[in-house]
Amino acid sequence: MSRRRRRYAVPGAEQGMQSFKASVMQNEGYAVDPERPDDVKYEVARELGVPLERGYNGSLDTESAGQVGGRIGGAMVREMIRLAQERLADNKD
């Protein structure tokens, strides 16, 4: 089974989002290779005790996969909100 390819609403946003993910997850204390920021999911999975491996993970239940994605996505959303609040505060001045 092939890996699903994400499509971003804004053309060309993929590189920026990958860089943002790397930055956020480094700030969360994870070792992130900037060239392969998606690989941080394996470190997160190990920390959570989720048996995520490279390649096919068909036996992985959705709850476990969601724990990994939630940890990464949640950190990214928190940072996006913080940045937006910061910009709003700066615009009030």
C-alpha positions, 0 to 999 in steps of 0.5 A: 500500500502506498503512502497517502500524499498530503495536498496543501491548500496553498501551492508551495506551502509544503516546504514551509510546513515541514520547516515549521514542524521541525522547528516546533518539534525541536522546541518540544525537545525532540531530535529532528533532522531538518532534511527529514522532519517527518521522521520525528513521528518515530521518536514520538511513537517510541516515547509513547510506546506505539509500535510505529515502524517504517513502511507498512503499519496496517496492524497499528490501530487508529488510537495509537496512530492518533496519539502520535499525530496528535502529539505532533499536530497539537504542538504545531497548532499551539505554536500557530495560535501563539504566533497569531496572538503575538501578531495581534498584540503587535498590531494593537500598538 
